[in-house]
Structures are given as structure tokens and as C-alpha cells.
Amino acid sequence: MTKRFQLPVLLLALLAGAPLPVMGDDDLDQFLDLNMEELLSMKVTSVSKKQQRLDESAAAIFVITSEDIQRIGATSIAEALRIAPGVQVAKMDSNKWAVSSRGFNGQFANKLLVLMDGRSIYTPSFSGVYWESQHTVMQDIDRIEVIRGPGAALWGANAVNGVINIITKSAAQTQGSYAQITAGNEDEAMVDLRYGGRLTGSIAARGYLSFAERGSSYGTELGGGAGDDWKTMQAGFRIDGKLGTGNWTLQGDIYDNDKNQIIRNQFLDPFDPANNPPNPLSPYVDLNIPDRVDSEGHNLLGRWETNLSARSVLTTQLYLDHTERDEFLLGQKQNTVDLDIQHAYTGIAGHQIIWGAGYRSLDESYRGTPSGAIPDQDSELYNLFLQDEIALLENKLRLTLGAKLERTAYSETEFQPNIKMLWLPKPGTTLWASISRAARTPSTMERRGVITTAIIPTIPLQVTVNGNDGFESEDLTAFEVGYRVQPSEATSLDIALFSNQYSNVATYEIVDLISFPNPADPFGAPLLVPTKLNFDNKMDATSQGVELVFDWYVQKGWRLQSSYSWLSIDADKDSSSSDNFADAVAENSSPEHQVTIRSIYDFSERFSFDLWVHYYDELKVTSLSNTGSISDYTSLNLRLNWRPTEALEFSVVGHNLTDGRHPEFVGETYITHTEVERSIYGQVRLTF
């Protein structure tokens, strides 16, 4: 069989479930040159805060490499995460994503810790991430390490269902000039410019400028454009150098985002004379109102790593982060100062000890509206952690003991331990197991905020969900086992199983009721309507799941990767709870089944073709304020790339090619419902 026909025949056979043709010895020699062991020996840092081989990590970890990001045609960090098993990425509109690991997804998902080069990018108002504000030159990302499962013993609060660590390339890896231009129907215009050079023999630097303009999605209820187009501009730099026995890094970013959205229900102040008399068709509520979101920020990070001795390494990191976001619903500003000190010591035979301490100062200020309010405040966080990896049985068995103590303004001191065991019975085989505890600390909104969910016009009276000073941390105890094996020099299999037990999960409890005459009741029983709800902790939950990744280098230049995830969640409210929503959302906002199949194929050194199919199962309930479901869907994506010279590259990328549009997630009540449309774009990349 000639190479010209191998790709379509083998790919069709795979998709049809037919047996694959047997390869000859010549083909075998070709793909053996790729060396699967090199992939499995990739160095990762997020599992143990130190470099270690991927196949020797006692955690469910998946690495999205720089090449992966390029070959799936991802134009944002959120979209790049779609290929990770056990991670649900759902687009709510053109500029909003719901991202979570192992369940509990939502518009304000809060059980996933996300870091960029060691800088936390979570938002304290709801303990989640504004993904549209996390923009950088995608080509400058070295890898994204995705840990499914808790990482709180090292990373602290909110590392409950996972840790995502976005690691950019060093300045030395990005020397020379780079330009990329993208244009399409959804990603309308994107320009990335970057230049790297040497300041001295031991100091490398780069600077970049990135601009993106994205179009509107389809408004389901509007029958046309959803008015959620947006623009973003970001610039930044990174400098890496050596001094004596140490390495240092200084980097920073500044960004400005202008986003549009349409508010489905824009609540008006019933006590403002300007709103009286109210509109009889929609009293004290304006429907489908265009709104602009202004989001901007800047950050500066410095890191110093020095060898105190051959067995002792000290790392110090300090970053400053300022963010602003203003929209009709709420205005917010945050200033963060974060200091982290870590010491790694291997001076005791058979032990690899890492310990450290951290401090964070957070200054929050808010602008309230009739839809929501949070008081201004200052807070501090302190933490201390210790981990010891103990080598047993000639280093074939490794026991890891670790714990983190953390105190925040909204919780007592959290003790977050873990125990991990890793066994390497023979080369190419890894078994691991772990028991961990993690805490999701209260957000500012849950402790002190006020959210308007409706207005009773006849009184008038606002129906609100209120913060609760007694709201406690949500706790997780997680049990995990994993198995990695390399059956041959061309294949690998990674399986993770987990069972999670959650306690003190957030609920929304009725505090005040108001009675109305109910003419529909012949016995004259009044109609009781809640007017005030409080955040509380009256729910427990359990989840179980399986995650599987299979890699196969079919031949030189062709790799197949497939993943499957199964998840089941069962939530139980306390008998005293008056909540009617939280358990349904917890159980049904994440897919039970997820499947991804990727074909990565190089026709030659100049041409490549990548195909990616993703299946998401049905979502029965995705938010507290909407009971509608999201049907299951299959997304077909492809990328055709031509590189006529080493410096010049052309690509055509298509996403969601199986249908014209489909919904992926419905957020809370104030966002208009949208559908993700088919996207096609062209890209030119120049390196010189």
C-alpha cells in the first residue's frame, strides 16, 4: 500500500471499527524512530512542585504540549483544554466559558485551581476564572499540565477537583522574530507579534503584542446575533537570566478587553423614582439589554532559584496582580500581592523533601448595582506545606506524605493532607494510588454578597440570595488509583479511577417567605413565595469516575490518541434544607460520557493533516435559574497545514463542522442563551 492511500484507508477503517492492515518491517522501523518512551519521560512539575518524569507521577496528569495547541488550532487557553480527559469545556457565549474537572461545572465553577507560570488567576469574588481575560500568544505556551483530582497538599485551597498549570516558554526558547495573522468567520482578526533577543550572554528576553477580534455567537432566543462580540489586546515581556549558581525570571503582562453581552433580565431599582411607574409589560426588569464589559489588568512576577548546595535548592517567587472588571451587573477591582518560598532538600538518603511557606494580601473593591453588591474588603492568606517522597525497594516503590496548612479570611485553618504510593514493577509500567483531602474556601460573594434573582412588582420587593458569615469551606476526601503501561514501543495506556466524597457543599436556603392569596386553591391556602435566600452548606455529594487515554504511533508521521471519561455524581441535601435546585445542578451539569479521538498525520515535512472528533453526553441541568437541558453533540474539527519553507507556514482550520450551530451550556439567568457556530479560519505564521 502506498503512503498516498494509507491515511484515508486506515482512518476510515478506524472510524468504521474494521481491522487495521498489518504493517511491514519497514513501516515498523519508521515509527520506532519516534520513541514512545520520550513522550512518557516528559518532565512535569505540577504534581510535586519539582521536575519528574510523566510516567513516574502519582497523579492523573495529562500534558497538552505546544505542538498539541498548534495542531488542534486552539486560539484560546480554554479551547486548548478540550483535549484533556476528565475536563469539561463548554462555551456559554462568544466570550464566556464554563470549565471544570470531574464535575460541578457551571458559569461560576469554583473547584479548579488555575495557574499561569505559578501565578494564580482565580477571581476571589466567586473563586473561579474569567477565561476570556487569560490571553497570551498561544505559540509561547510550552505546555499545559492538567491534573485531575485534588492538589491542595501543595497548591492550597480551591485545588479540589484539579489543578491546571499553564507554563510558558523561557525567553531563550523564543529568540528571533515571530508573526502570526488569523482571519475567519468567528475569529475575525487576530495578530500576534513577538521578538526575542539576548541582552547579554547569560540574559535572554522577549516582548510580545497580541490583538484579537471575535464575532458574535447565535442568540437562541433572539433569532440572530447574540451581541457578544469582543476585542482584546495584550502585551508583555519575559526576561530570564543566570547569576552565580542561580536562575532568575522577571515577566509581566498588561491587557485590555472590551466585551459585549446582552442581559436577559436587567433588574431595576424599584425604589428609584426614575423607574416608577414601572413598565406594565416587564415591571422593574428590562429585557435583552445590550451591555459592555470593560476588563483590564496588569501583573508583574519575579522568581529566583538558587542552589544552596548540591542537595539544596531554594526558590522564591513574588508577584503583583491588578484586575478590573466593570459591567452593569457588578464592578470589581482586585489588587493581589503574593509571596511564595520553597526549599527542596535531598540530603537525607532515600528522601526528597520539599517544604515552603506563602503569604497573600488581597485588596477588593466593588461597585454595586440593583442586580448585585459586595462590600469592599482587605484580606490575607497564610500557608505552610511539607512533602516527603520516600524511596523504598531500591526506588521501585515510592511513598509520598504531604500536607498543607492554610488560613484565609473566610475560614479556619485548613489542614489538607495527602498520601501517595507509586510502584514501578518494571520499565514501562506504573501503578499509583492516593488519598487526599482538599478544601474549597468561601468566596467573597458567598460570605458577604447580595444577588437579586427576581423582583415582585406588586409590593415591590427584591428577591435576593445573600452571603452568610457562617458559610464554611466545602471539603473533599478523594481516593484515586492509576495504571500506566507501555505495551509496546509504539503504544501507551493511562487509566485513572477515582471516588470522591464531598461535604458542606453549597446550598441556597430560604430565610424569608411572603404569602399571597391563591385564587387557584379552592381551600384558600395562601401562596408562599421566598423573598430571601442565604448561602449555606447543607449538601453532601459523592462521585465516581474512570478516565482513559490511549496513544498509538501507527507509523512514522502518524499518531492516534483517544480518551474516554465516565463520571457519575450523586448529591444529597440535609433533611433541614429548603434548597430546591443545588442537587439537580450538581448531578447534571457535567456529561456522564466524554470521548475524544485525534489523528495527527504528516504527509511529508511540508504538509500535515489533523483531525479531532469530540463527543459530549447530554447535560440535563446546567444552572440554578434554567431547567432546560443540553442535548449530546459530536464536534468534528480539522486542520490542514502547509509549510513551504522553514520560516513560513499556512493553515486552514475548521471547528464544529458537523452542524451549523449547537448549544453547549446555559448559564445563569442574566446571560442570553447562545449557540456555538461552525468556525473556519485561515492562518499565516512567519518566523525569522
QUIPERA-V373385 format. One record per helix or strand of 2 or more residues. SS is the DSSP state (H for helix, E for strand). FROM is the first residue (numbers start at 0). LEN is the number of residues. If there is no record, write none. Layout:
# QUIPERA-V373385
ss = [SS & SS]
from = [FROM & FROM]
len = [LEN & LEN]
This chain:
# QUIPERA-V373385
ss = [H & H & H & E & E & H & E & H & H & E & E & E & E & H & H & E & H & E & H & E & E & E & E & E & E & E & H & E & E & E & E & E & E & E & E & E & H & E & E & E & E & E & E & H & E & E & E & E & E & E & E]
from = [2 & 24 & 35 & 42 & 51 & 53 & 59 & 65 & 76 & 86 & 95 & 111 & 118 & 130 & 137 & 140 & 151 & 161 & 170 & 175 & 186 & 202 & 217 & 223 & 229 & 245 & 272 & 284 & 311 & 330 & 350 & 371 & 376 & 396 & 410 & 428 & 443 & 449 & 460 & 473 & 490 & 526 & 557 & 581 & 592 & 606 & 632 & 647 & 660 & 673 & 678]
len = [14 & 8 & 5 & 2 & 2 & 3 & 6 & 6 & 7 & 7 & 6 & 5 & 2 & 3 & 3 & 8 & 4 & 7 & 3 & 9 & 14 & 12 & 2 & 2 & 14 & 22 & 3 & 25 & 15 & 15 & 17 & 2 & 16 & 12 & 16 & 12 & 5 & 7 & 6 & 15 & 26 & 29 & 16 & 7 & 10 & 10 & 10 & 8 & 2 & 4 & 9]
